[in-house]
Amino acid sequence: MIKRELQIFLTAMMFFTRIPCPKWVDHNPVFLKKSSKYFALVGAIVGGIGALVFLAASYVFNTQISLLISMFATIYTTGAFHEDGFADVCDAFGGGWTKEKILLIMKDSRLGTYGVTGLILILALKFLALQSIPSHDIALAILCGHTLSRFIATTLIYTHKYVRDTEDSKAKPAAKSMTLAALILSGLFGIIPLFFFQTPIVFLTLVPCYLSKVYLGIKFKKWIGGQTGDCAGATQQLAEVIFYLSLTALWKFI
């Protein structure tokens, strides 16, 4: 039982990061389908790397440079997996006007104008929002941003059916429906780090983060009838930046 759960977790880490895993771990669809419950835990690892890199860089560089190095570290760790999904969604919903066209554009590996513009804006917004948070809380904000946003992405998987009609999608097993028990576990991994802020007001960030998912969910359902792996990645990216912006706004009242 323990070994099976470990394999499910390592499958999630192998799929969503570049972190080396044992050779006996592979992209087994059976384990990948169950791995969604550990998305937020993988986020804790990625966010932890980003937080530690920021703290280490802060001993040498100023806040701005340290943040950029931290962002580079997390993007490198994940292989820009979620950023790629966000860019694909920008291109698809910006240039497609039918379900078939939108799904076709999302599958295209080429990056278009909407995707480039979206990536530049969301990365710039992340940087500026994190820079606006008090320096002693930035590392914790990075950790929580990565865990909470991945939990928000799993709620999209839970509430919206997978709609891509091709069987060759690598993300299909991970993006398909999840159980309520798996969602609750993901929620625990995603929300518990917020307690380290030691102020209940920080939990208000859950509202705008979830509303960002509701907004995207409505848009996805209207145009393609559900979600894909790229949609979940876009939801993660938007929820992450919304979390940082929400913290920036809340800190004015703390």
C-alpha positions as CSV (number, residue, x, y, z in Angstrom):
1,M,0.0,0.0,0.0
2,I,2.8,2.5,1.0
3,K,4.9,1.5,-2.0
4,R,1.9,2.0,-4.3
5,E,1.1,5.4,-2.9
6,L,4.8,6.3,-3.2
7,Q,4.8,5.2,-6.9
8,I,1.7,7.3,-7.5
9,F,3.3,10.4,-5.9
10,L,6.6,9.8,-7.8
11,T,4.6,9.4,-11.0
12,A,3.1,12.9,-10.4
13,M,6.5,14.3,-9.7
14,M,8.0,12.7,-12.8
15,F,5.1,14.0,-15.0
16,F,5.1,17.6,-13.7
17,T,8.7,18.2,-13.0
18,R,12.2,17.5,-14.2
19,I,13.3,16.2,-10.8
20,P,15.0,12.8,-11.2
21,C,12.9,9.8,-10.1
22,P,13.9,6.1,-9.6
23,K,14.1,4.1,-12.8
24,W,11.2,1.9,-11.7
25,V,8.8,4.9,-12.0
26,D,7.2,5.5,-15.4
27,H,4.2,7.2,-16.9
28,N,1.9,4.3,-16.2
29,P,-1.6,5.6,-17.0
30,V,-3.0,3.7,-14.0
31,F,-0.8,5.6,-11.6
32,L,-1.0,8.8,-13.6
33,K,-4.8,8.9,-13.3
34,K,-4.5,8.6,-9.5
35,S,-1.7,11.1,-9.3
36,S,-3.9,14.3,-9.3
37,K,-4.3,14.0,-5.5
38,Y,-0.6,14.8,-5.2
39,F,-0.5,17.8,-7.5
40,A,-0.5,20.3,-4.6
41,L,2.3,18.3,-2.9
42,V,4.4,18.5,-6.0
43,G,3.6,22.2,-5.9
44,A,5.0,22.3,-2.4
45,I,8.3,20.8,-3.7
46,V,8.5,23.2,-6.6
47,G,7.5,26.2,-4.4
48,G,10.0,25.1,-1.8
49,I,12.8,25.1,-4.3
50,G,11.7,28.5,-5.5
51,A,11.6,29.8,-1.9
52,L,15.0,28.4,-1.0
53,V,16.6,29.8,-4.1
54,F,15.1,33.2,-3.4
55,L,16.4,33.1,0.2
56,A,19.9,32.0,-0.9
57,A,20.1,34.6,-3.7
58,S,19.0,37.3,-1.3
59,Y,22.3,37.0,0.6
60,V,24.0,38.2,-2.6
61,F,21.5,40.1,-4.7
62,N,18.7,42.6,-4.2
63,T,15.0,41.5,-4.0
64,Q,14.3,42.0,-7.7
65,I,17.3,39.9,-9.0
66,S,16.6,37.2,-6.3
67,L,13.0,37.0,-7.5
68,L,14.0,36.6,-11.1
69,I,16.4,33.8,-10.2
70,S,13.7,32.1,-8.1
71,M,11.2,32.3,-11.0
72,F,13.9,30.8,-13.3
73,A,14.5,28.0,-10.8
74,T,10.8,27.0,-10.6
75,I,10.3,27.2,-14.4
76,Y,13.3,25.1,-15.0
77,T,12.2,22.6,-12.3
78,T,8.8,22.1,-14.1
79,G,10.1,22.4,-17.6
80,A,7.7,25.4,-18.0
81,F,4.9,22.7,-18.0
82,H,2.1,25.0,-16.8
83,E,3.4,28.1,-18.6
84,D,3.2,26.1,-21.8
85,G,-0.4,25.2,-21.0
86,F,-1.3,28.8,-20.3
87,A,0.3,29.9,-23.6
88,D,-1.6,27.2,-25.5
89,V,-4.9,28.3,-23.9
90,C,-4.2,32.0,-24.8
91,D,-3.5,31.0,-28.4
92,A,-6.4,28.6,-28.7
93,F,-9.1,30.8,-27.2
94,G,-7.7,33.9,-28.8
95,G,-7.6,32.5,-32.3
96,G,-10.2,29.7,-32.3
97,W,-13.9,30.2,-32.8
98,T,-15.1,26.6,-32.7
99,K,-14.5,23.7,-30.4
100,E,-12.6,21.8,-33.1
101,K,-10.4,24.8,-34.0
102,I,-9.6,25.5,-30.3
103,L,-8.6,22.0,-29.6
104,L,-6.5,21.9,-32.7
105,I,-4.6,25.1,-31.8
106,M,-4.0,23.8,-28.3
107,K,-2.4,20.6,-29.7
108,D,-0.2,22.7,-32.0
109,S,3.4,23.0,-30.5
110,R,4.0,26.3,-32.2
111,L,3.6,29.5,-30.1
112,G,1.5,32.3,-31.5
113,T,1.0,36.0,-30.7
114,Y,-1.7,35.5,-28.1
115,G,0.5,32.9,-26.3
116,V,3.7,35.1,-26.3
117,T,1.7,38.2,-25.1
118,G,0.0,36.2,-22.4
119,L,3.2,34.7,-21.1
120,I,5.0,38.1,-21.0
121,L,2.1,39.7,-19.1
122,I,1.5,36.9,-16.6
123,L,5.2,36.5,-15.8
124,A,5.6,40.3,-15.4
125,L,2.6,40.4,-13.2
126,K,4.0,37.6,-11.0
127,F,7.3,39.4,-10.6
128,L,5.7,42.8,-9.8
129,A,3.1,41.2,-7.4
130,L,5.8,39.3,-5.4
131,Q,8.0,42.3,-5.3
132,S,5.2,44.2,-3.7
133,I,4.9,41.7,-0.8
134,P,7.0,42.5,2.3
135,S,10.5,40.9,1.8
136,H,10.3,38.7,4.9
137,D,7.1,37.0,3.5
138,I,8.2,36.6,-0.1
139,A,9.6,33.1,0.4
140,L,6.5,31.8,2.1
141,A,4.3,33.5,-0.5
142,I,6.2,31.6,-3.3
143,L,5.7,28.3,-1.4
144,C,2.0,28.9,-0.8
145,G,1.4,30.2,-4.4
146,H,2.6,27.0,-5.9
147,T,0.7,24.7,-3.6
148,L,-2.6,26.6,-3.5
149,S,-2.7,27.2,-7.3
150,R,-2.2,23.5,-8.0
151,F,-5.1,22.6,-5.7
152,I,-7.2,25.2,-7.5
153,A,-6.3,23.5,-10.8
154,T,-7.4,20.1,-9.4
155,T,-10.8,21.6,-8.6
156,L,-11.2,22.2,-12.4
157,I,-10.4,18.5,-13.1
158,Y,-13.0,17.6,-10.5
159,T,-15.8,19.8,-11.8
160,H,-15.2,19.7,-15.5
161,K,-15.0,16.6,-17.8
162,Y,-12.0,16.0,-20.0
163,V,-13.0,16.8,-23.6
164,R,-10.0,16.1,-25.9
165,D,-11.1,13.4,-28.3
166,T,-7.6,12.1,-29.2
167,E,-6.1,9.1,-27.4
168,D,-2.5,10.2,-27.9
169,S,-2.5,13.1,-25.3
170,K,0.1,12.4,-22.6
171,A,-1.9,14.5,-20.2
172,K,-5.1,12.7,-20.7
173,P,-4.9,10.3,-17.7
174,A,-3.8,13.1,-15.3
175,A,-6.5,15.5,-16.6
176,K,-9.4,13.1,-16.4
177,S,-11.9,13.2,-13.5
178,M,-10.8,12.7,-9.9
179,T,-12.6,11.4,-6.8
180,L,-13.8,13.6,-3.9
181,A,-11.4,11.9,-1.5
182,A,-8.5,12.8,-3.9
183,L,-9.7,16.4,-4.1
184,I,-9.9,16.7,-0.3
185,L,-6.3,15.4,0.0
186,S,-5.1,17.8,-2.6
187,G,-6.9,20.6,-0.7
188,L,-5.0,19.7,2.5
189,F,-1.7,19.9,0.7
190,G,-2.7,23.1,-1.0
191,I,-4.1,25.0,2.0
192,I,-2.1,23.8,5.0
193,P,1.0,26.0,4.1
194,L,-1.2,29.1,4.5
195,F,-1.2,28.5,8.3
196,F,2.5,29.5,8.4
197,F,1.5,33.1,7.8
198,Q,0.0,33.0,11.3
199,T,-2.9,35.3,10.4
200,P,-6.4,34.2,9.5
201,I,-6.8,37.0,7.0
202,V,-4.6,35.2,4.5
203,F,-7.3,32.6,4.0
204,L,-9.3,35.3,2.2
205,T,-7.1,34.7,-0.8
206,L,-9.0,31.5,-1.3
207,V,-12.0,33.4,-2.6
208,P,-10.4,35.3,-5.5
209,C,-8.2,32.2,-6.4
210,Y,-11.3,30.0,-6.7
211,L,-13.2,32.7,-8.5
212,S,-10.5,32.7,-11.1
213,K,-11.1,29.0,-11.6
214,V,-14.8,29.6,-11.8
215,Y,-14.3,32.2,-14.5
216,L,-12.0,30.0,-16.6
217,G,-14.3,27.0,-16.0
218,I,-17.3,28.9,-17.5
219,K,-15.3,29.9,-20.5
220,F,-13.9,26.4,-21.0
221,K,-17.4,24.8,-20.8
222,K,-18.9,27.4,-23.1
223,W,-16.4,26.9,-25.9
224,I,-15.2,23.3,-25.6
225,G,-17.6,21.7,-23.2
226,G,-15.0,20.9,-20.5
227,Q,-11.3,21.0,-19.9
228,T,-8.0,19.6,-21.1
229,G,-4.5,19.4,-19.5
230,D,-3.7,22.8,-21.0
231,C,-6.8,24.2,-19.4
232,A,-5.7,22.9,-16.0
233,G,-2.2,24.4,-16.5
234,A,-3.7,27.8,-17.4
235,T,-5.9,27.6,-14.3
236,Q,-2.8,26.9,-12.2
237,Q,-1.0,29.9,-13.6
238,L,-3.9,32.3,-13.2
239,A,-4.6,31.2,-9.7
240,E,-0.9,31.6,-8.7
241,V,-0.8,35.2,-9.9
242,I,-4.2,35.9,-8.3
243,F,-2.8,34.6,-5.0
244,Y,0.2,37.0,-5.2
245,L,-2.0,39.9,-6.1
246,S,-4.5,39.1,-3.3
247,L,-1.6,39.0,-0.8
248,T,-0.4,42.3,-2.0
249,A,-3.9,43.8,-1.5
250,L,-4.4,42.2,1.9
251,W,-1.0,43.4,3.2
252,K,-2.3,46.9,3.1
253,F,-4.7,46.0,5.9
254,I,-2.3,43.9,8.0
